[in-house]
Amino acid sequence: MKLLRYTINFGQGYIDFYIFLTKNMQTILIAGAGKSSIYLIQYLLTHAARNKWKVIVADGDENAIAEKIKKSPYAEAAVIDISKASDREPLVKRADIVVSLMPPHLHIHLAKDCLKHKKNLITSSYISEEMREMDKAVKEAGLMFMCEMGLDPGIDHMTANKIIHSIHRVAGVIISFKSYCGGLIAPESDNNPWHYKFSWNPKNVISAGLGGAKYLSAGKEVDVPYEKMFENNKKVKVGDLGMLAYYPNRDSLRYLDIYDVPDIKTFMRATLRHPSFCKGWNAIISLGLTAQDDAFDTKGFTYASFLKQKTGLKDKTPLQQHVAKKLGVAEDDKVMSMLQWLGLFEEISLKPGKFSSADILLDLLLEKWKMASIEKDMVAMQHEIEYMHKDKKIKLTSSMVIKGENREYSAMAQTVGLPIAILARLVLTKKVKPPTGVILPIMASIYRPVLTELSHHGIVFTEEVE
């Protein structure tokens, strides 16, 4: 706050006027108040008092906003339909920086508004083709559209490139890069045969791998179709967690040039799960239960009758026997007990309506894989990098495992939200000069300060070299 004195001559004397000027308040727009937003919102509200910020939280769910902002005097709730420009654009126009935790397909609305009104943007999702096409215009406008700034993608990019750049500095030649990450259930809260519960967007779990995956192995490009994604998964030892299964994550090849590893022979980004989960999910896919392009009128349906119709059972063969034969396993196989635990063979009524197989499965899993309020999730990430240095082959393993506090304050929310929040603060306080374009956090000017602060929040990696 500044006190200015103005002296004005009225002809018969001078009068002093004192005017108090307050610093212009910066405004942050956060679009999305879902599962992953709590640490992001609370971090920015904590820093709002010191920096005189206004934090606008926009979402379609008024209760979700209220739960996150806790009546903070620095927060403003905005209940909007993000797809409506009349709801969205006035908020973007007010903001000094925009953060989006909306579903991926909705980022583009905010991106177009940000370009129009010259606002920097940070998102947690993969760069879409629509967003990528905006790169030239964003650069010309001198703006930063920082994408993939969460956990995976996000922390994985920053930590991996920190290692890669350090190897380049000593003239090392990287020949293999494997990066694994998984949102899992903490061991003390693991009490079901799938060893899994929802800690992030359930719909994303259902659709995981739908587009197949590509990666580089021993110099050859490997293309994995969705139907084979969870079949015979390989395993990797992760810290003290023991052996976990992994499956390739999307198109790893698109990161080859971005990561600047021209001599590499193996390059793969992968998702971690427990081995039994992958076997069970492979069965789910084989039965067609993740299909989104079919439709069932579920009035009068039970899970058992749905599964009969879905799998083409028309005679009096017992359902479990029929399913086991279809999967090519014994009736007492562990996979069958996992399907039974879900309730797929039960005469439990479905909610009436017209739904796809994926919708029906999701409705079931929302109940079966729901975390209790006191339960804890866990995030595990590991990079394995092999490189040549002075004719010697070296393997570096960098690992992070952290647990959440409970369902609300989850490890997933912390690792997705904090990198975004930290970058927003660094930009607003001019501690970081925003790089321009539609970009990823792979530059040292971004990952160094962000990773340093993440370490103060307990998000740290341990390294082993052999």
Helices and strands as residue ranges (DSSP letters): E 2-9, E 14-21, E 26-31, G 35-37, H 38-51, E 53-59, H 62-69, E 75-79, H 85-94, E 97-100, G 104-106, H 107-117, E 120-123, H 129-132, H 135-140, E 144-146, H 155-169, E 173-185, G 187-189, H 202-206, E 213-217, E 220-224, G 226-228, E 234-237, G 239-241, E 243-248, G 252-255, H 256-259, E 266-273, H 275-286, E 296-297, H 303-311, H 319-327, H 334-342, E 354-355, H 357-368, E 377-389, E 392-403, H 411-428, E 437-439, H 444-456, E 462-465
